[in-house]
Amino acid sequence: LALSMQDFESGASGQLRLWANATAFAGFLPEVLARYSARHPGIALDIEDVLSEDAVRAVATGVAELAIIGENTPVGELKTLLCDEDELVAVLPHTHPLLTHSELSWPQALEHDLVSLPRSSSLTRLISSQAEAFNQPLKIRIQVRSFEALCQMVASGLGIAIAPRKVAQSRVQSLQLQIRPLAGPPIARRLMLALRSLEQ
C-alpha cells in the first residue's frame, strides 16, 4: 500500500506488475520494457525476476497482472500467448575439445559437465526432457540463478551450457565464448505471456 501511494504521489497514473523468468530478463524483455516505459511514462512498473512457477502463482493469486514463463510450465486456468521463441544451442569456453565440431549432437553435449540454471527452472526441465529422450543422465556440475553467472562459469572452463541462442550470442564477445548448433531438428525455447483474462 505504501509503495502504491508513493507511485501515486510521484504522478503515476497506473501500475503494471510483471513477473518473468531468467530467459526473458536475459533476452528480449529489457528492450520491450524500455519501449513500453517511453510510450507510457505514467505507468509504474513493478518487475520481478523469478522462476516460471512462481510467476504463474503470482498471476493466479492477483499479486501480478502478467507473467513471462517457459512453455513447459503448468498454468492451470491462466490464458497464454506466445511472446518469444529462440533456438537452443551449446555454449562452450574458447578452448574446449568439442570446438573441433561444427555442430554437436545432443548425446555429445550431454556427455560433458553442464552449467545450468536451477533444476526447477523451465529451461533446465526442457534440457532434462531431451536428456531423457536420449537415455542420458544430466551431468550438472554447477547451478546458478542467472545467465550472466552461467556464461561466466562456462568462460572459466567449469563446464558447457545449453542456452537460447539470443541469450548466449549477446555474451559471446565479452567472454570469448563459442556457440555450436545442436544437430537434428531445432529445439525451440518458447516463452509465453500468462494472464488471467485477455479482456482485462
C-alpha positions in Angstrom: 0.0 0.0 0.0 2.8 2.4 0.9 4.6 1.7 -2.4 1.3 2.3 -4.3 0.8 5.6 -2.5 4.4 6.7 -3.4 3.7 5.9 -7.0 0.5 7.9 -6.9 2.2 10.9 -5.2 5.0 10.8 -7.9 2.4 11.2 -10.6 2.0 7.6 -11.8 -1.4 7.0 -13.4 -1.3 3.3 -13.1 0.8 0.3 -12.3 1.8 -2.9 -14.2 3.1 -5.8 -12.2 5.1 -8.3 -14.3 6.9 -11.4 -13.1 9.2 -13.1 -15.5 11.8 -15.8 -15.7 15.6 -15.5 -16.3 15.4 -16.2 -20.0 13.1 -13.2 -20.5 15.3 -10.9 -18.5 18.5 -12.1 -20.3 16.8 -11.8 -23.7 14.1 -9.7 -25.2 12.4 -8.2 -22.0 14.6 -5.2 -21.2 14.2 -3.7 -24.7 10.4 -4.3 -24.6 10.1 -2.7 -21.2 12.2 0.4 -22.3 9.8 0.9 -25.3 6.8 0.4 -23.1 8.0 2.9 -20.5 8.7 5.5 -23.2 5.2 5.1 -24.6 3.5 5.0 -21.2 5.6 7.2 -18.8 2.7 7.4 -16.3 2.6 3.7 -15.7 4.8 2.5 -12.8 6.4 -0.9 -13.5 6.8 -3.5 -10.8 9.1 -6.2 -12.2 10.2 -9.4 -10.5 12.9 -11.9 -11.7 11.6 -15.3 -10.6 11.1 -19.0 -11.6 8.3 -19.6 -14.1 6.2 -21.5 -11.5 6.4 -18.6 -9.0 5.4 -16.2 -11.8 2.3 -18.3 -12.6 1.3 -18.3 -8.9 1.7 -14.6 -8.7 -0.7 -14.0 -11.6 -3.1 -16.7 -10.4 -3.4 -15.1 -6.9 -3.5 -11.5 -8.2 -0.1 -10.5 -7.0 0.9 -9.7 -10.6 -1.0 -8.9 -13.8 1.3 -10.7 -16.2 3.9 -13.4 -16.2 6.5 -14.5 -18.8 7.2 -18.2 -18.4 8.6 -21.2 -20.2 6.2 -23.0 -22.4 6.5 -26.2 -20.4 5.2 -24.6 -17.2 1.7 -25.7 -16.0 -0.6 -22.7 -16.0 -3.9 -24.0 -14.6 -6.8 -21.6 -15.6 -4.5 -18.8 -16.9 -4.5 -17.8 -20.6 -1.2 -17.8 -22.5 0.1 -16.1 -25.7 3.4 -16.8 -27.4 5.7 -13.8 -26.8 9.2 -15.0 -27.8 10.9 -18.0 -29.5 14.5 -19.0 -29.7 16.7 -22.0 -30.6 18.7 -23.9 -28.0 22.5 -24.1 -28.7 25.6 -25.4 -26.9 27.8 -22.7 -25.3 31.4 -23.6 -24.8 34.6 -21.9 -23.5 37.1 -20.7 -26.2 39.3 -23.8 -25.5 37.3 -27.0 -25.5 37.7 -30.3 -27.3 34.1 -30.1 -28.8 35.1 -27.0 -30.8 36.5 -29.2 -33.5 32.9 -30.0 -34.4 30.8 -27.5 -36.4 27.7 -28.8 -34.7 27.0 -31.1 -31.8 24.6 -34.0 -31.3 22.6 -33.9 -28.0 24.4 -37.1 -26.8 27.8 -35.4 -27.5 26.8 -32.3 -25.5 25.3 -34.3 -22.6 28.5 -36.4 -22.1 30.1 -33.2 -20.6 29.7 -31.4 -17.3 26.9 -28.8 -17.5 26.5 -25.4 -16.0 22.7 -24.8 -15.7 20.0 -22.7 -14.1 18.3 -24.4 -11.1 16.8 -27.8 -11.8 13.4 -26.4 -11.1 13.7 -23.8 -13.9 11.7 -24.4 -17.0 14.8 -24.3 -19.2 16.6 -27.0 -17.2 13.5 -29.1 -17.2 13.4 -28.7 -21.0 17.0 -29.8 -21.2 16.3 -32.7 -18.8 13.5 -33.9 -21.0 15.9 -34.0 -24.0 18.4 -36.0 -21.9 15.6 -38.5 -21.0 14.7 -38.8 -24.7 18.4 -39.8 -25.4 18.5 -42.0 -22.3 21.4 -40.0 -20.9 21.7 -38.6 -17.3 22.2 -34.9 -16.9 25.7 -34.2 -15.5 25.0 -30.9 -13.9 28.2 -29.6 -12.2 27.1 -26.1 -11.2 23.7 -24.5 -10.9 23.4 -20.7 -11.0 20.5 -18.3 -10.9 21.2 -16.0 -13.9 22.5 -16.3 -17.4 25.3 -13.8 -16.6 26.6 -16.2 -14.0 26.1 -19.2 -16.3 28.2 -17.6 -19.0 30.9 -16.6 -16.6 31.2 -20.2 -15.3 31.4 -21.5 -18.9 34.0 -18.9 -19.8 36.0 -20.1 -16.8 36.0 -23.7 -18.1 33.8 -25.2 -15.4 31.5 -26.9 -17.9 29.4 -26.2 -21.0 25.9 -24.9 -21.2 22.8 -25.3 -23.3 21.1 -22.0 -23.7 18.9 -19.9 -26.0 20.9 -18.6 -28.9 20.0 -14.9 -28.5 20.9 -15.0 -24.8 24.3 -16.7 -25.5 25.0 -14.5 -28.6 24.9 -11.3 -26.5 27.7 -12.6 -24.3 30.0 -14.3 -26.8 32.4 -11.4 -27.5 32.8 -10.1 -24.0 33.5 -13.6 -22.5 35.2 -15.2 -25.6 32.5 -17.9 -25.7 31.8 -20.2 -28.6 28.4 -21.4 -29.8 27.7 -24.6 -31.6 24.3 -25.6 -33.0 22.7 -28.8 -31.8 22.2 -31.3 -34.6 18.7 -32.5 -35.6 15.5 -30.6 -35.7 16.0 -27.3 -33.7 14.7 -27.4 -30.2 12.7 -24.3 -29.7 12.7 -22.4 -26.4 9.3 -20.7 -26.3 8.3 -18.1 -23.8 4.6 -17.5 -23.1 2.8 -14.4 -21.7 0.5 -15.7 -19.0 -2.5 -13.7 -17.7 -5.9 -14.2 -16.0 -8.0 -12.6 -18.7 -7.4 -11.3 -22.2 -10.2 -8.8 -21.8 -8.7 -7.3 -18.6 
